[in-house]
Amino acid sequence: MIAQLLRTPFTDLVGVRHPVVQTGMGWVSGPRLTVGTANAGGLGILASATMTLEELERAILEVKRRTDQPFGVNLRADAGDAPERVDLLIRHGVEVASFALAPRQDQIRKLKDHGIVVMPSIGAAKHAVKVASWGADAVMVQGGEGGGHTGAVPTTLLLPTVLDAVDIPVVAAGGFFDGRGLAAALSYGAAAVGMGTRFLLTQDSAVPDAVKQLYLQTDLTGTVVTSKVDGMPHRMLRTAFVDEVEETSSLRRLGPTVRRTLEFKRDSGMSWRQLARDGRAMRTAQGRTLAQMTLAANTPTLLKAGLVEGDTTAGILASGQVAGVIDDLPTCEELLDRVVTGAVEELRRTSSYVL
């Protein structure tokens, strides 16, 4: 395991050795991957959106038993039990709270009052300005190359607009997988990179091996962005199931959508009142229509089928475009060592260009 070779505002802020973040991926970023990343010197993040409150507490305690390094938890700011989850992070001394959507100002304040670093994910410079004005310590910005819910603007254009807009550490995500990418992000002015698909494709990831092989076999044209699955642009591997969903009418999707909503309710242990409360919050925070909210109930179940159960005929596989250039399954330690040393080599090489 290599020593710290790069010091940035992000490594200082969070207390990690390397400016690399393993993003919070539902059903993927559990204790095993989070611990592997943290012990290797990066910032591991538990994905809590697919966990009940009790499951999240057990996951936090497991991570704390297996590492003494900083780690984070990704939260849904609009979840009905978001206040209880915030209290959980405070009670157990989690170092970082990340958010897939902008948290409320009072949530940021409460977390910061207890010494927790707040890092929302944003998709536009104006959103970065807003959360920075509310006290966010850092932001993660994901360009269109990234997996899961994503926008249309590539990282190379989105990143500089955010860097020009705020003076807090910016984590660049979307399209990163090696040392060259880390060096490029640091050269832009970012303080770290976030990687999702690259960490999914490690030995520390609990995703079934057969599914990992499917990722490794894809090429640069092997992902697609579709709104047919959950009503919002979502990048995933192009599979026969996804192609079928793309071609199916909204009426024909209604039956399977209702069935998966019932399955998610059963798995999550949520009451109909909780589901309705989350739906109203989603509608308010994200401006989703009723049809989009109904589709959104599909996502956890579809992701679980693909990423946990390995059923690619009935599930989706969120993926960044980088799946098309990844061809191995290192451990988190091996991955971080080569990403960081590769970045240092690139930065030293390009410094020779300066007269």
Number of C-alpha atoms within 10 A of each C-alpha: 10 15 9 15 12 14 14 15 16 23 21 13 13 20 17 23 24 27 29 26 26 28 29 26 22 21 22 25 27 24 25 18 25 33 29 25 27 27 22 23 27 29 29 32 27 31 27 24 21 19 19 16 17 10 13 22 17 14 21 23 13 15 23 18 10 15 15 11 20 23 29 28 26 24 22 19 24 24 19 19 15 16 13 12 22 19 14 17 21 19 11 12 16 20 21 25 23 27 22 20 18 23 23 13 14 11 17 23 16 15 20 18 11 15 14 21 22 23 27 26 24 21 22 18 18 14 19 28 18 14 24 19 12 16 17 25 23 26 27 26 26 28 23 26 24 28 30 21 19 20 21 13 15 16 23 17 11 20 26 16 15 24 20 10 15 19 13 19 22 27 27 34 30 24 26 25 22 19 22 19 19 27 24 17 24 20 11 14 17 27 23 27 29 27 26 26 27 25 29 25 25 21 19 21 22 19 20 14 14 12 19 21 14 14 24 17 14 19 15 12 11 18 24 19 24 19 14 20 22 21 20 19 18 23 25 22 26 19 19 12 14 22 12 10 16 14 9 12 11 14 7 10 14 13 10 12 20 15 13 18 20 15 16 21 16 11 14 16 12 13 11 11 10 15 18 13 16 17 21 19 17 22 16 12 15 12 12 18 13 14 12 18 20 18 24 21 24 23 22 22 25 22 23 21 19 21 24 17 15 20 18 21 12 17 23 26 26 24 27 29 25 24 27 18 15 19 13 13 20 15 19 27 21 15 19 24 20 14 22 23 18 18 23 18 15 17 18 12 10 11 10 8 7 5 4
